[in-house]
Amino acid sequence: MSQAFGRVGVLYGGSSAEREVSLMSGAGVCAALREEGVDAHLFDTGERTLAELAAAGFDRVFIALHGRYGEDGTLQGALELLRIPYTGSGPLASCLAMDKIATKRLWLQHGLPTPRFAELACDADPAGLVETLGLPLIVKPPHEGSTLGLTRVESADQLRDAQALACRFDDLALAEQFVRGRELTIPVLGTGADARSLPVIEIFAPEGNYDYQNKYVSNDTRYGCPADLPDDLTRHIQDLAVRAYRALGCEGWGRADVMLDEQERPWLLEMNTSPGMTSHSLVPMGARAAGMSYGRLCVEILSTARCKLRQAA
């Protein structure tokens, strides 16, 4: 089976603010694929050109890029033009999921629960947000991941600094109602009717702060996998994650981030279409709890690689 994949490129690195995470993800994926007998080769899209990618002779590619120019639909569109099969969602779903505001609007149209929110222009007065969303609230850039540029705002006098930080990464900010409760994440594998959830994971970050340091560097964050939840609530959350994934048109794999409030109501925060695959990452953790090794997970994802757009007759 592994030899049938042909020559495989693992696209990693890139030029987004999440480059360092992607370098770790890609290195792990490439090593795991090689151990599974796949002819895998690293390709840093931040240092090499599309012309070089076209000339590399890859039969398919595993996208281990995070953030802009790798997870936002731009690369996916280029791969469609090059007719190179790739892992994960297509251009439209990738673009939608990368835009947290568009994601929330689409989920609301599908009747899916997501915290109240407001768009905040970088030059706008944020004072009215407290009345609209209450305190505390979250301010973050809508097109970044790994909690980059995110601030939990506890008082109105923090709003300007939170807005400025988010606008260092984006041309507007997303202000979101803060949901107090348990932080969960749910990996999803497959496409369409075949999409399925892996075990729910609960995150126990120091002081509830699951930031870049506590995600990728520190060993202080603890995880419950599977999360200690009643069976019926677990099934409800898993079903919600799959519905959110399908609503965006996601394919191959992804990960839904959810807050479970104090009344045990789940709230969708965002969908990751190219989640981390580092030693600290959550999709491999969920797969392991389901009896799937890291290597087999990489192979399963790779097996779904294809071009998504129908070609003209």
Beta strands, then each sheet from edge to edge (+ up, - down):
strand 1: 7-12
strand 2: 39-44
strand 3: 60-63
strand 4: 117-121
strand 5: 137-140
strand 6: 151-153
strand 7: 172-177
strand 8: 181-189
strand 9: 196-197
strand 10: 201-204
strand 11: 222-224
strand 12: 253-261
strand 13: 266-272
sheet 1: 2+ 1+ 3+
sheet 2: 4+ 7- 5+ 6-
sheet 3: 9+ 8- 10+ 11-
sheet 4: 9+ 8- 12+ 13-
end
